Amino acid sequence: MSTAPDRKDDLYAHNLTGAAWRKSPLSQEQQDCVEITDLPGGGVAVRDSKNPDRGDLRYTAAEWAAFRSAIVEGML
């Protein structure tokens, strides 16, 4: 197994116990939000703020950068 932080299995191997989850300050008191936490190598984990025990999805730094870029460019 590679130790490169951009491998999906490496991201899911990272223990998130005690992770510092955060949501956008723009969401304020709204209930339909996602929370994110940073992972090694620039990746992120994303979860539903209403159902945090349902687990999370994890994205490499490259995947997260592409997602953010698509939002900024109005593609999503």
C-alpha positions, 0 to 999 in steps of 0.5 A, spaced: 500 500 500 502 506 498 503 512 503 501 517 498 496 521 502 492 522 495 490 515 495 483 513 497 484 507 502 489 512 505 484 517 506 479 512 509 485 509 514 485 516 517 482 516 524 477 522 525 476 521 532 477 528 535 477 531 528 475 539 528 469 539 524 467 545 521 461 548 516 461 554 512 459 561 516 454 562 511 450 557 513 449 560 520 443 557 523 440 553 517 439 545 518 441 543 511 449 543 512 455 539 511 461 539 515 468 538 513 475 537 516 482 537 514 485 530 512 493 529 511 496 531 504 490 537 503 484 532 503 478 533 506 472 529 509 465 531 508 459 529 512 452 531 513 451 536 519 444 533 521 447 526 521 454 526 523 454 518 525 452 516 518 459 517 516 463 521 511 466 521 504 473 523 503 476 527 497 483 527 495 486 534 495 486 534 487 478 532 487 477 537 493 480 543 488 476 540 482 470 541 486 471 548 489 474 550 482 467 548 479 463 551 484 467 558 483 466 557 475 459 556 476 459 549 473 455 546 479 
